[in-house]
């Protein structure tokens, strides 16, 4: 049976860092600007307006937990320091992964930028407000998906992008006929 080996390729590290930084900056800016608009336009815990009747509203929710309401409880008070530490660790992990000397492809770089921008957006909310501002409310009838924000979208799309990258990485292996 033939062994698999990676096809070596060196990435342009300066370009990689600029791409990750630019994507992270765009996600961060869109996240913070949208949250600022929500905070100024809609009272907390209120529905602002309906985008798609019966499916999608813009609301103003304060989330003490993580993405999609995980650990959003008022009877515990350790969420803020815990999620600040988790966010800082995530930023460190992204920095470490970005330094990979292999050409991991565009999905890898884009995914890191999206996750970094989202992590920094929610980190700033937690440090500044103690909570994260969520405002996108999708639902069908009385069943609501937990409200989320642009940072959460960046994190989720970035994670999916990394999964695609890891799948593609396996496909870039070629048989070693030596």
Kinemage of the C-alpha trace (Angstrom):
@kinemage 1
@onewidth
@group {chain A} dominant
@subgroup {mainchain}
@vectorlist {calphas} color= white
{ca unk a 1} P 0.000 0.000 0.000
{ca unk a 2} L 1.337 3.444 -0.929
{ca unk a 3} L 2.243 5.837 1.877
{ca unk a 4} L 0.766 9.330 1.887
{ca unk a 5} L 2.967 12.393 2.164
{ca unk a 6} L 2.179 16.094 2.291
{ca unk a 7} L 2.947 18.185 -0.754
{ca unk a 8} L 5.345 20.809 0.671
{ca unk a 9} L 4.607 24.442 -0.007
{ca unk a 10} L 5.752 27.548 1.874
{ca unk a 11} L 3.142 30.256 2.477
{ca unk a 12} L 3.793 33.988 2.157
{ca unk a 13} L 3.639 34.736 5.895
{ca unk a 14} L 3.299 38.507 5.488
{ca unk a 15} L 0.315 38.049 3.205
{ca unk a 16} L -1.169 35.475 5.592
{ca unk a 17} L -0.925 37.847 8.575
{ca unk a 18} L -2.370 40.746 6.571
{ca unk a 19} L -5.291 38.613 5.381
{ca unk a 20} L -6.082 37.297 8.862
{ca unk a 21} L -5.779 40.815 10.292
{ca unk a 22} L -7.975 42.388 7.618
{ca unk a 23} L -10.726 39.778 7.962
{ca unk a 24} L -10.582 40.022 11.755
{ca unk a 25} L -10.762 43.834 11.593
{ca unk a 26} L -13.791 43.749 9.266
{ca unk a 27} L -15.670 41.234 11.458
{ca unk a 28} L -14.749 43.168 14.610
{ca unk a 29} L -15.846 46.514 13.125
{ca unk a 30} L -19.138 45.146 11.752
{ca unk a 31} L -19.819 43.456 15.085
{ca unk a 32} L -19.131 46.527 17.208
{ca unk a 33} L -20.949 48.953 14.881
{ca unk a 34} L -24.037 46.731 14.725
{ca unk a 35} L -24.065 46.347 18.521
{ca unk a 36} L -23.683 50.105 18.988
{ca unk a 37} L -26.631 50.679 16.674
{ca unk a 38} L -28.741 48.112 18.572
{ca unk a 39} L -27.840 49.656 21.939
{ca unk a 40} L -28.871 53.104 20.735
{ca unk a 41} L -31.980 52.124 18.779
{ca unk a 42} L -33.684 49.365 20.784
{ca unk a 43} L -34.318 49.177 24.552
{ca unk a 44} L -32.850 46.117 26.307
{ca unk a 45} L -35.074 43.014 26.194
{ca unk a 46} L -37.304 44.556 23.514
{ca unk a 47} L -38.081 43.584 19.952
{ca unk a 48} L -36.934 46.328 17.631
{ca unk a 49} L -38.577 45.310 14.379
{ca unk a 50} L -39.511 42.358 12.245
{ca unk a 51} L -37.339 41.599 9.215
{ca unk a 52} L -39.214 38.502 7.999
{ca unk a 53} L -42.620 37.972 9.680
{ca unk a 54} L -42.808 34.685 11.557
{ca unk a 55} L -39.089 33.980 11.078
{ca unk a 56} L -36.612 36.807 11.823
{ca unk a 57} L -36.640 39.796 14.205
{ca unk a 58} L -34.059 42.327 15.361
{ca unk a 59} L -34.048 42.405 19.173
{ca unk a 60} L -31.818 43.651 22.012
{ca unk a 61} L -30.694 40.840 24.318
{ca unk a 62} L -27.887 40.783 26.902
{ca unk a 63} L -26.144 37.415 27.090
{ca unk a 64} L -24.003 36.505 30.103
{ca unk a 65} L -23.123 33.161 28.544
{ca unk a 66} L -21.451 32.025 25.356
{ca unk a 67} L -22.680 31.553 21.806
{ca unk a 68} L -26.356 30.678 21.465
{ca unk a 69} L -27.088 31.267 25.150
{ca unk a 70} L -24.777 28.568 26.565
{ca unk a 71} L -24.434 29.277 30.334
{ca unk a 72} L -26.629 32.379 30.096
{ca unk a 73} L -27.787 32.154 33.702
{ca unk a 74} L -28.231 34.865 36.315
{ca unk a 75} L -27.718 32.543 39.299
{ca unk a 76} L -23.996 32.100 38.611
{ca unk a 77} L -21.439 34.883 38.380
{ca unk a 78} L -18.261 33.231 37.091
{ca unk a 79} L -19.177 33.405 33.382
{ca unk a 80} L -17.542 36.784 32.753
{ca unk a 81} L -14.011 35.903 33.934
{ca unk a 82} L -14.296 32.388 32.501
{ca unk a 83} L -15.271 33.563 28.998
{ca unk a 84} L -12.707 36.377 29.063
{ca unk a 85} L -9.992 33.789 29.758
{ca unk a 86} L -11.403 31.439 27.071
{ca unk a 87} L -11.413 34.319 24.558
{ca unk a 88} L -7.817 35.228 25.366
{ca unk a 89} L -6.796 31.574 24.992
{ca unk a 90} L -8.608 31.433 21.634
{ca unk a 91} L -6.715 34.514 20.426
{ca unk a 92} L -3.465 32.848 21.511
{ca unk a 93} L -4.372 29.633 19.700
{ca unk a 94} L -5.199 31.573 16.541
{ca unk a 95} L -1.827 33.351 16.761
{ca unk a 96} L -0.092 29.965 17.171
{ca unk a 97} L -1.986 28.386 14.243
{ca unk a 98} L -1.347 31.390 12.009
{ca unk a 99} L 2.383 30.771 12.365
{ca unk a 100} L 2.146 27.371 10.622
{ca unk a 101} L 4.872 27.118 8.002
{ca unk a 102} L 2.708 25.018 5.695
{ca unk a 103} L 0.437 26.342 2.993
{ca unk a 104} L -2.866 25.397 4.584
{ca unk a 105} L -4.966 27.088 1.904
{ca unk a 106} L -7.368 30.020 1.912
{ca unk a 107} L -10.087 28.379 4.014
{ca unk a 108} L -7.579 28.013 6.853
{ca unk a 109} L -6.497 31.664 6.706
{ca unk a 110} L -10.061 33.000 6.272
{ca unk a 111} L -11.303 30.795 9.107
{ca unk a 112} L -8.646 32.101 11.484
{ca unk a 113} L -9.506 35.705 10.581
{ca unk a 114} L -13.240 35.147 11.071
{ca unk a 115} L -12.771 33.450 14.440
{ca unk a 116} L -10.280 36.087 15.591
{ca unk a 117} L -12.616 38.962 14.704
{ca unk a 118} L -15.551 37.274 16.443
{ca unk a 119} L -13.552 36.384 19.543
{ca unk a 120} L -12.249 39.948 19.866
{ca unk a 121} L -15.737 41.423 19.337
{ca unk a 122} L -17.302 39.355 22.104
{ca unk a 123} L -14.220 39.803 24.319
{ca unk a 124} L -14.573 43.584 24.140
{ca unk a 125} L -18.262 43.329 25.105
{ca unk a 126} L -17.463 41.138 28.106
{ca unk a 127} L -14.611 43.351 29.282
{ca unk a 128} L -16.567 46.579 28.773
{ca unk a 129} L -20.147 45.579 29.640
{ca unk a 130} L -19.874 42.240 31.452
{ca unk a 131} L -22.283 40.767 28.890
{ca unk a 132} L -22.499 40.265 25.142
{ca unk a 133} L -25.091 42.143 23.090
{ca unk a 134} L -27.119 39.776 20.877
{ca unk a 135} L -29.741 40.941 18.405
{ca unk a 136} L -30.441 38.462 15.592
{ca unk a 137} L -33.524 36.424 16.533
{ca unk a 138} L -34.600 33.578 14.228
{ca unk a 139} L -37.728 31.601 15.064
{ca unk a 140} L -40.615 29.522 13.777
{ca unk a 141} L -43.841 29.941 15.720
{ca unk a 142} L -42.906 29.938 19.410
{ca unk a 143} L -39.612 28.107 18.862
{ca unk a 144} L -36.718 30.596 18.928
{ca unk a 145} L -33.094 29.878 18.101
{ca unk a 146} L -31.006 31.674 20.755
{ca unk a 147} L -30.284 35.255 19.662
{ca unk a 148} L -26.789 35.901 18.337
{ca unk a 149} L -24.625 38.619 16.780
{ca unk a 150} L -22.071 39.271 14.024
{ca unk a 151} L -19.190 38.007 16.208
{ca unk a 152} L -20.992 34.692 16.709
{ca unk a 153} L -21.496 34.412 12.946
{ca unk a 154} L -17.778 35.027 12.400
{ca unk a 155} L -16.865 32.340 14.907
{ca unk a 156} L -19.274 29.770 13.440
{ca unk a 157} L -18.446 30.457 9.780
{ca unk a 158} L -14.752 30.522 10.701
{ca unk a 159} L -15.011 27.134 12.430
{ca unk a 160} L -16.778 25.694 9.364
{ca unk a 161} L -14.059 27.188 7.172
{ca unk a 162} L -11.378 25.499 9.289
{ca unk a 163} L -13.192 22.171 8.936
{ca unk a 164} L -13.192 22.596 5.151
{ca unk a 165} L -9.498 23.439 5.333
{ca unk a 166} L -8.704 20.317 7.360
{ca unk a 167} L -10.646 18.187 4.871
{ca unk a 168} L -8.804 19.775 1.949
{ca unk a 169} L -5.497 19.271 3.748
{ca unk a 170} L -6.088 15.520 3.807
{ca unk a 171} L -6.960 15.588 0.109
{ca unk a 172} L -3.677 17.364 -0.731
{ca unk a 173} L -1.763 14.295 0.345
{ca unk a 174} L -0.405 12.309 -2.582
{ca unk a 175} L 0.794 8.694 -2.794
{ca unk a 176} L 4.491 8.261 -2.065
{ca unk a 177} L 5.697 5.688 -4.577
{ca unk a 178} L 9.265 5.551 -3.209
